[in-house]
Structure formats: C-alpha cells, structure tokens
Amino acid sequence: MTAALVIAAHGTRDRAGEQVALDLTKRVAALLPDVDVHVGFVEISEPSIPEALTAALSKRPADDMHAVVVPLMLGTGVHVRRDIPEAIDEAAEKFPQARIDYAPHLGPDPALFRAVVRRIDEAMGDWKREDTALVLVGRGTLVPKANADHAHLSRMHYEEGGWRHVTPCFLQVTEPRLPEGLDLAQFKGAQQILVIGHWLFPGRMRTWTHDQAHAWAETHPDTQVRVGEVIGDCEELASVVIQRYRDMRPDHPLDGSPAYVSGLLLEGRQTLVVGGGKVATRRVPTLLEAGAHVQLVSPVATPQLAHLAETGQIDWQRRSFEESDLDGAWYVQATTDDPRVNRRVAEGAEARHTFCVRADDAWRGSAWTPATTRLKGATVSVLSNKDPMQSRALRNEIIEVMSKD
C-alpha cells in the first residue's frame, strides 16, 4: 500500500480559515487518488494530529503501517520544531509498529513564491511596482532562523519584483512590527504601499494584518495603502504538499533519483517551449546548442528570448498555448507561471507520448532537467531527487575534482 498522508495544519478559530484547510486537503486527495489523505491540526481545530494519524494508521494492515506527515507551515518555528514532532510521538506510542515519516516544512518553495506574486498582482490593481513599496508581513517567532528566512524572502521579492523597495516586518515577538514597517516604507519616500501577509489561510494573522494596515492608513492620509490576501487553497500550495510527501516515499528515495538517464539527440528536431520567462531564458540557449529547432509559444518574452526570435534563431509564436502546438514536437518544456497552463501542456504531451519537463511541478511531467556543465570534452549532468540545490552542489563538486586532474 502507498503511505498515508497526514497534513499538519495550524488550527484557527476562524471558520473560514479552517474550511480552506479542509478544501486544500480535498484538492490534494483528488490529485493523489491512490493515497489516503487526512488533515490534523496543531491546536484549536479538530481533529488533532494524533487523531488524524490514528484514523490513517487504523485502516492499514499491521505489517504496513506507514504514514507521512507534511507540516502545512511556511516557516520553521515552534510548531515545526516542537509541537508537530510531539504530536507524532504521541501517535507512535499508540502504534509502536508504525513508520511515521516527518517531511520538511513548506519553506520558500518557488511554487509558493509564485502564489504570493499572484495575490500581489490581484491587489495591485492599476499600480505599477516601480512606484510602489511592498511591506511583507511575517508572523514573528522565537526561532531566529525563521525570522531570517522571512527577511531573505523579502529580499527575493525585491530582487525579482521590480519594487521601489521592500520592507520585511512581523506581527509578533520580534521587530520591526507592521506599523514600524509602514513607517519605514513611508520614510523611504513611498506614497503608495502594498501590504501582503505571508499567510496560508484566513485567521488571526490575516485579520491583524488588515486591521493594523487600515488603522495606519487612517492616520497617514497622504499615503495610499492596499492589502493583499492570503495564499489560500490553490494549485501551487497543493503541489508543494504533494512534493514534500513524494520526497519522503520509499519509492522516491532521497539518496538517489528514479529517473532513467539518457542523452537526447535534438539536432534538427522540433522542440516546444511554452512560456517566455526566466526559466525559458536559461533553457532555450542550451536547446539551441544541441541543434534543436525551438518553437517558443508565449504572449510575452524576456529581451534575451525576443532577441533570439528577431535574429531568426527561434520561432516565437506571440500568443497563448494551443494543444495543436504539441503536434510534431519531440521534446517539450512547460515553463509558464500558470500551473493550469503547464498542466495542459504536460497532459497533451503525455497523450502524444512526447517527453515533457514541467518547471513548476517536476513529478507531474515525464522528464527532468539536470544540473549540467561541459568540461574536458564531456557533458556532466547531475539528477538528484528533484532537489535543484543538491544537484548543483554535486555538479560543482564534480567540476572541482575534474578540474584538478
């Protein structure tokens, strides 16, 4: 039997927040039809995590009691480090023969970053980023690394978002608090500020963020303030939960890759790339080096890709993806920021028996892109268990060893 999945959520008195957690669980269960999926809450809401584990393990035969717990937590705070492990230990005492694996927290996953950006775009309206300050609100915790991770995430939004400036702040425990963050943004010259709380679901954090931001705005009428919404039940969040679960399964071991390694000879063959962003910008030149005929389908493209089109090196179709684009393609890359489009591309490629790399959810594609370099006449590629940082680190170690010879 496939291991059961128990999603460990925070818990809230806000019925809307609790319902979103339940809706996400249903979404994950629909995407994993062969997996028994449950949700348990750290506090307040029911069932508790031990109760959810009990429900999952009680259904299984005595010789196959296996569950994976995925913490539905953005940061590595007290719940991740203490409360959820204690809940797992409580269930383990009841089922001493069971194997209960504890997956890493969600962290700054690229899919969640895209989900936050989507919420930001929804709240921006007619504002332009270069004229707007972003105030990114975190919970605040006694765990320094969790607070530092939030500051790092704020920097990533600044580097990639084109904002006037980005200010991290917190609601609890540590500083600067949200009103101070708004003061800092105004002090730096911002006349329009977007506040976005880094929250998964509605609850006290979401309520406090809105209340404090609106209260500050009332006392600073010369500065416009808009407030974004929580990440919520969405495909991006479900994909990260599923990825954490799959990484813990024994058939996808963390010390290796399940992929079959082969070299594709793409010279003179049609390759389709859907999406004209940063991922495509990195990958298209490599495809061209392999001699592929690259067709790019995207309404917009980066300047680098536009230059390749203008000089006749690629065929750029300036429009949205159509399933007929897959006809005749030997190899496909789905690299858009929209998971729904990437899913259509991957499903269409699967129906045509064409290998497809899905940039946002590797496990739901049929091929992976390795960390690659060329050295001494050889191509060196590394595939791990879809941990890009691990792949790059191993590749760099290999380069260092080979360079010494």
N, C-alpha and C positions, 0 to 999 in steps of 0.2 A: 504493500500500500504506500501511496505517497504521503509524506509527512503532513500532518495537520498544520494550519497556520492560525496563530492567535495574534491579533493586532492589539497592542497595548496602548490604549488611548489615555488622555489626561483625565477626563471626567469634568463635569461642569453642572452648575445649577441652571444654566441656560438651556432650555429645552430645544431651542433651535440648534445650538451647538452640538448637543447630544444626538439630534436627528441627523446632522451632517455626518457625524462619525459612523452612524448606522448605515447611512446611504453609501458612504465610501466602502464600508465592508461589503455591502451588496454588489457594488461595482467590481471590487476585487474578486469576489466569489464568481461573478459572471465571467470574468476574464480567466479564471482558473477553475474550469468546470470539474476537474478531476481531484480537486483539493477541498478538504473540509475546512472552511474558513469561519473563524469566530472573532468576536471583539470582546475585550475585557478592559475595565477602567481602573486607573490607579487609585482614584478617590471619588467620592460623592455619587457618581453614576453607577448603575448596575448593568450587567454582572461585573464582579471584581475579576481581576486577572486570575487568581486561583480558581474561581468558579468557572471561568471560560476554559482554562486548561483541564479542569475536571470533566467538563462537558465534552471536550475534544478527545481526551485520552480514554474516557469510559467507553467510547464507541469502538475502540481498536482492540485487536487480539492481544493477548498477554505477551506474545513474542514480537510484537511490532508496535510498541507504544512510543511513537515518535512525534514530537511537535516542535515547531519553530515559532519563537516569539519575536515579533518585529515591533520595536518601540516607535510609536507614532509621535516622535519628538524631534524637533528641529535641532536642538542643541544638546550638549552632553552635561546637563545639570543634575540635580539631586535625584530626580525621578529616574533618570537613565542609570546613574551610578549606584543608587541605593535602593529606591523603592521597588522598581521592577525586579531586580535580582532577588530581593527578599520575597516578593510575591511568587517568583518561580521556585524558590527554595521551599516555600510553604506547600506548593503543589507537589513538588518532588518527594516530600515526606509522605504524602498520601499514595504516590505511585513510585516506589523506590526502583522499580524495574524499568521505568520510562527514561527515554532520552529526550531532554528538553534543550534545544539549542537557542541561544540568545543572539540575535542578529545585531549589527551596529545600528545606531540611530540614523535618522534620515540625513542630517548634515547638509552642507551646501551643495547638494546634487544639482547638476546642470538643468535637469528637468524641472526642479522646484524653482530654480532661478528664472527659468522661462515663465513659469506660472505666476511668479511675483511680477515680472515685467508685464505680463498680460493684464494683471489687476491694476498696475500703474497706468498702463495705456488707457484702460477704461475710465480711470479717474481724471486723467489729464484733460480730456475734452479738447478745447481749441488751444491749450497752452503748448508752447514749444519748450523742449528740455533745456536748450541753451539759455533760456530766460528764467528757468525755474530751479529752485533749491529743493533737494529731496531730503527729508528727515526720516530716517529709517529707525523704527522703534523696536527694541527687543525687550524681553521680559526682565532681565537682570537676575543674577544668581550669585551665590557664594563661591561658585566654581570659576576661578579666573579664566580658564581656557574657554569656557562657554562665552564669557563676555568678550574675550579676544576674538573668538570666531565671528561674533556679530560685527565687531569693528572691521574685520577682514572682509566680511560680506559687503559692508558699506563701501569699502574701497573698490571692490569689484564692480558695484553699481556705478561708481564714479568713473572708473576706467573704461567701462563698456557702454555707459548710458548717454554720454554727451551732456551731462547736467552742468549747470552753473557751479554748483558744489553739492556735496552730500555730507550730511551730519548724522552720525550714529548717536542714539540715546536710549534710555531704558525707563521702564515704569517702576521697577522695584530694586531694592538692595544697593545698587551701585549708581554712579553718576557718569555723565550728566543725565538728569531726568528730562522728560519730554518738554516741559516749559523752558528749561535751560537750552535744550536743543533748538527750539524755535527762536529763542533769543539769539543764539549763535548764528543761526541762518539769517536772521534779520540784520545782525551786526555786520555780516559779510556783504550786505547790500541787497539781499533778496527782497523783492516786492511781491513775489508770488511763491508760495511754498506748498509742496505736496507732502503730506504725512502718510506714511504707509507702515502699518504694524506688521511685523513678521510673525503672523499667527496662522494656524491651520484652520481653526473653526471659530464661530461666534462664541463669546463668553465674556468673563470679566475683563480680560486683556483688551478685547476689541471694544467693549463699552467704555473703559477708562481712556483708551486712545482717542476715541471720538469726543468724549466729554472734555478731556483736557485740551485737545486741539481747538475745539469750538470755543471753550472758555478763554483761551489765549487770544483767539481771533477777535473776540468781542472787545478786548482791551487794547487791541492793536489794529484799529480800523484802516490804517494806511497800507496794511499788508494783506493780500488775499491768501486764504488758506483753503485747500481742498484735502479730503481724507480718503484714502483708498480702502478697499475691502480685503477681507481675509482670503487666503488661498482657496479654502473650501474643498468640497467634493469635486474632483476634476481628474481627467485622464492622466495628467502629469504626476499627481500625487499617487494615484493608483499604480502607475508604472514603477515608481521608486519603491513602494512597498513590495511589489512583486519581485523587483530586482533583489532587494535585501533577502527575501525569502529564498529565491533561487540560488543565491550565493551560498546559502547555508545547507543546501540539499546535498546528500552524498553523491548523487549522480552528476553534480556540478562542483567538484572539489575545489577548494580554494588554492591548492598547491599545483594546479595544472589547468589546462584548457581542454574542453571537449571538442574543439574544432579540429577538423581534418585539414592539414596544411598542404596547399598546392599552389603552384605558380600559374597565374592566368596569362596567356599569350594574347594580348588585346590588340596587337598591331593590325590596323585595317579593319577592326571590328567596331560596331556601333555600341557606344556606352551612353547611358542616360543618367544625367544628374538633375534631380528635381530640388530646386532651392538655390538661391543665389547669394547666400550669406557667407559668414566666416568659415564654416566647415567646408563648404564647396570651394572656397578660395584656396584652402590648404590642399584639397584633394585633386582638383582638376589639373594642376600642373603635373602631378605625378602620373595621372592617366595619359596626358599628352606625351610625357617622356616614354611611356610604354607603347606609343604609337596608336592609341585608340582614337577613333572618331567620336568626339564628345558633343552630345546634344544637351544643352542646358535649357531647362524649362523653368521660368520664374518671371513674375511680373517686373521684379527689380533685381539688380545685381550690384555687387561691390565694384568700385572703379577698376580693380585688377581684372575681374571677370569681364567687365564691359570692354576693357582694352583687348583682351583675347578675342572677343567677338568682332571688334572693329578691325582687327588685323587678320581676320579670317581663320584664326586657329581653332575656334569652336563655333558651333551653330547655336545661337541664342534665340529661343522662342520666347518672346516677351509676353507671356500670358500665364494663366493658371494651368495646373496639371490636368491632362485628359488621359483616360485609360489607354486610348489608342497610341499615346506616346511610347508605350512599352513595346509595341509591335516591332520586331526586328532587333531589339536590344539584346546583347549578350550578357551585359552586366549593368546593374542599376545601383545608384546611390540616392537614398531618400534623406535629404538634409535640411528640410524646411523647419521653421519654428512652430509649425502647427501639427500636433500629433495625429490629428484626423487625416490630414493630407498624407503624412508619412505612412499611416496605416493603409490607406487606399493604394499607395504605390507598392508597398510590400505585399499586400494581398493580391494585387494584379500581377505582380512579378511571380508570386508563388503559383498562381493559376497557369502561368506560361512556362513554368519550370525554369525561370531565369533567376540567377542568384542576385540577392538584393541586400545591401548594407543599410540598416536603419539607424541613423545617427542618434535619435532620441531614445531608442529602446532596443538595444542590440539583440536581446534574446528573441524579439519578435521579428527579426529579419532572418535571412538564411546565409549570411556571410558577415565576417568581421574584418575591420581594417587594422592591421598590426602596426606596432611602432617599428619604423623601418629606417635604415641608413644604408649607404653604399660605401664600401671600404675594401681596398685592395682587390678590386675587380669582382667583388662578391656583393650580393644584396643580403643584408642581415635584417631579419624580421622577428619580432617577439609577440606572441599571443599569450596573455595570461587569462585569468577567468573574468575578463571584461573589467579589469581594474587598470585604466589607462596610465595612472601614475606608476603602478608596479611594472607595467610593460615598458614604459620609458626608462625607468630606473635600471631594469635588467638590460635593456638595449645599451644604455650608456656604460654599464659595467663591461659588457662585451666589447664595445668600442675601445674602452680603456685598455683591456687586455690585448686586443688585436693590435692596437697602436704601438705597444711596447715591443712587438716582435720585429 
